[in-house]
Amino acid sequence: EYSSFGLVFGSWPVALGTLPGGQHWIRLFFIMLFMLGIDSAISFMEAFLTVLHDTKLFHNVDRKRASLVLTACAFLLSTLYATDAGLIFLDSVDYYINFVIILVGFVKCVAAGWVYKIETQIECLGPKIVFVYITTTFGSVLLACAMWFGVGNAAAGFFGLVISYAMGIAYVGYLMSKKKQEDQTLTWSDMLFDLTMSNVMKLREDLVSSVGHIPVAWAFLIRHFIPQVLLILFFLGTNATTIDEEGNDVKMFGNYRGYASPCQILGILTIVFAGFLVVSSLVFPKLYEALETVDETEIKVDENNIDEIEMEERKKVETTGSVQLSKGELA
């Protein structure tokens, strides 16, 4: 039985070998795989290099040298997959990288739907209302996941989700009523819109000028549906089970396919690394100041300054030459 990498390196060669001139078809098949790998490597490297070159730290670094360094590092890191256990390591990392993709998608949705223009939201409603609402939204989902996948009680999970969310929203309503009493110019409709949709709708307006029409449903899903679903999927994946060789149910997370501990640890470290990048950027944002994108206006200003300096130098040279010429005529 072939699956995963065995499908490529086992089933397909066997199937192609049954055709007339089967050896040649097998050779062409692996040449195609090689070309696909090269093409994918170029696209990955170019995307990473472009992002790196747009930062303040690496903006002035020569692209050829940067490409050489990145390629060398990628080659050294990938030598692990060229060993006898390379396919096992690759399969393990490929499994755990799915959790990284879910985590990255969750962080992107939170950044777009909740963090974007949050300072304006706080200015309108106050920090307490905003952060209590955020805690209520995601805290209730986390509580439900703990009941679903930790305790194993589905009914208790739904009950905890509904009760915790209702209690949190009730407290948010109480805080909003106090805010309205303090500021009589506020209306309930404006406050509810500012709390639930204002920042993501502002993002939608900013994107429309660049990408065209974006439906309102996109903004609603980005804020109130997709991040919550991704959070549930993440914990659902960590709680997935499989049957081992002895017929016992074991969790796949940390025991994927029964591979040895080094393979499991390498895969889990990819998730830990992604989580570290997210948490460290929130706690210590100054660590990543050098990786901020270069402002195009600053580049234009620098180019203008260089042009002005060159013009001044030319004027000085022309003035010096005219003065020397005048002295020569007088002589």
N, C-alpha and C positions, 0 to 999 in steps of 0.2 A: 504494500500500500504506500503510495507516494503522495506527499502533500508538501506545501510550502516550498522550500528549496529543492526537495526531492522531485517535485513536479518538473522543474527546469532541468536539473542535472540527472534525472532518472527516467521519468516517464516520456518526456519529449524526445530525447535521443533514441530510446527504444522504439517509439512510434515511427520516427523518421527513418530509422534503420531498416524498417520493413518495406520502404519504397524502393523502386528501381534506382540504382545509384545512391543508395542510402548514406554511404560514408560522406559523399559530397554534400548532401543535404544537411548532415550533422555539422560539417565544417562551416557551411554557410550560416547555419543556425547560431553557432557560437561566435562567428564573426559579427553577426547582427547584434548579439548580446554585448559584445565588446564595444561596438560602435554606439549602442544605446547608453552604455556606461560612460563612455567618453563624453557623449553629448550631455548627459545629466551632470557629470562632474564640471563641465565648462559652465553650464547654467548656474549651478550652485556657487561655483567660485566667482563668477561674474557678479551675481547678486550680492554676495558677501563683500566683495571688493568694492562695489559701488557704494554700499552703505558705509563701509569703513572709510572710503575716500571722501565722503561728504562730512565727516566729523572734523572738529577743530584740530584734534591731535594728529590725524593722518592726512589732512587736506593737502599739504605740500609735499607729501611723500611720492616719489616716482611710482607710477602704476606698475611698471615692469618689475621693479625691485619688490614691491608689495606682492605682486603675483608670484614671484619666485619664492619669497618667504612663506606665503600661505600654502603654495603647492608642496614645498618641502615639509612643512608641518603636517599637512594632510597625508603625505606619503608615509611619514614616520608613524603617525597614529594608526594608519590603516594596515601597517604590517602585521598587526595582531590578527587580522582577518585572513592573512595568508598562511597561517600556521595550520597544523592538522586539526585543531579545534576551532578554526576560523568560522566555519559555518554555524557551529553551535553558539559562539559569541555573537555572530551577526543575527542569528534567529532570536536570541535572548534580547539583544538591544532593540531589535525591530519590534518585539512585543512591548517592551517597556516604553519605547518612544511614543506609543499611542497615548499613554498617560500624559506625556509632555505636550503633545498636540492639544489634548483636551484642556490642560492647564493653561497653555498659551492662549487658546481661544477664549477661555473664561476671563483671563486677565484683559484681553483686548476688548471684550464686551463690557467689562466693568469700567475700563478706561474711557470707552466711547459713550456708554450710556449713563455712567454715574459720576465719573471724575471730571469729565470735560465741562468747563465753566462752572465748577462747583463753588468757586469763590463768589460768583454772582448769586447763586442760589443761597449761599450762607448769608450774603449781604441782605437779601430780601427777607429771609425767614429766620435767620439766626442759626448758629451752629448746632444747638441742642436738637432742634426739630429735624434738621437734615440728618444728623448722625444717628439719632434714635430711629428714624425711618429706614436708614441703611441697615442698621443692626437688626431691626425687626424683619426686614425682607430676607436677608441671608441667614440670620440666626435661626429663624423658623425652619428653613430648609436644612440647615446643619443638624438641628434637633431631630427632624424627621429622619434624616439619614442615619443618625445614631440609633434611633429606634428600629428602623428597617433592617440595617445591615449589622448593627452591633448587637442589639437585643434579639433581633429576628422576629419582631412582632409587627406585622404590616398594619393591623388596625390601630395599634398604639402610635405608630408613626404618623398616620393620617390624622389621628386625634390630636397629637402633639403639634403637628403642622398648623391645623386650623385654630386651635386654642391659643398657641403662642403668637401667631400672626394677628389674631383678633385682639388679644391683649395689647400687643405693641401698637397696633393701629389706633386703638382706643386712647392710649397714652399720647400718641402723636396728635390726635384730635383735641385732646385736652390742652396740650401745649399750643396748638394753633388757635384755640379759642382765647387763651390768655394773650397771645400775640395780637389778636384782633382787637381785644379790649384796650391794649396799649396804643395801637395805631388804628384809629377809626377809618382811615382812608383805604385800608385793605378790605378786599372782598373774599368770600369763601371760594369763588370760582378761580380768582387769580392765584390765591394761595395754593389751591389744589393743583392747578396747572404748574405753578412754579415748583412744587414738591415732586410731582410725578413725571412731568414730561418736558420741563422748560429747557434743561441743558441738552438733552438729546435732540430736541427740536431745533435748538440753535446750531448744533452740529449738522443737522440735516440741511438747514439753510445755508451754512457755509460750504457744504459739499455740492449743493445744487449748481452753484456757479461754475464748478469744475467738471462734474460728471453728468449733469443733466438731471432729469426728473427722478426723485426718490420718493416712493410711496410712504405715507404716514405709518403704514403697517410695519415697515422696516424699523422705524424709530421705536415703535411699541415693542417689537420682538427683541430688539437689541437691549432694551432696558428691563422688560418685565417677563421675558420668557426664556431666551437663549442662555443667559448666564446661569439661571437657576437649573435648567435642564442639564447643562454641562457639569455643574457641580454634582448633581445626582448621578450622572453617568460616570464621573470620576470615582465616586465611592462604590458605585455598582461594579465597576471594573476591579477595584481592589478586593471586593468581596466575592468575586467569581470563583467557583470551585471546579475541580476536575477529579477524575478517578485515577489513583495511582496503580502501580503494578499489582498491589495486594488487594485492590478492589475497594479501598477506603476513599472517602471524600476528603480532598485536601484543597486548600486555597491555591489558586494559580499564582497569585502575587507572592513572590518570594520562593516559589516552587514550580516555576514554569517548565513544563515538560520533564520535570525531574532532573534538570541540568545541575551540574556541580555548583557549589557556592560561588566560586569566582565569576561564573557567568551571570548568576543572579545579582551579585553585588555590582557588577559593571552596569547591568541594566538599571538597577535601582538608583545608582549614582547619577544617571542621566536625569532622573526625576528630581533628585536632591539638588543637582546643579541648577536646574531651571527654577526650582523654588527659591534657591539662594539668591539668584539674580533678581527675582521679583521682590523678595523681602528686603534685600540689601539696598535696592533702589528706593524703597519706601523709607527705610530707617536712615540710611546714609546716602542721600541723593548727591552729595558733593563728590562721591567717589566716581561718578559718571559725568562730571561736568566736562571733562576733556572729550567725551564722546558725543557732545551735543552737536547738532548740525550747524554748519556754517551759514550765517545769514547772507543771502545774496546781495542785500543792500551794502553790507560791509565790504564784500568783494568789489562791488562797483565803486565804492568810495575809495578803496585802496588803489584800484586801477586808475581812477581819476587823479588821485594824489600822485601816482607814478607819472601820469601824462603831464601834470603840471610841473613836476620836478624836471622832467626831460625838456619841456619847453623853456623853463628858466635857464637850464644849462646851455641850451642852444642859443638863447639870447645873449648869455654871457660870452659864449664863443664868438658869436657874430659881432658883439660890441668890441671885444678884444681885437678881433681881426680888423675891424674898421679903424680902431685907434692906431694900430700898428701901420696900417696903410696910410693914414694921415701923416704920421711921423715920417714915413718914407717919402711922401710927396714934398713935405717941408724940407727935408734934407736935400 
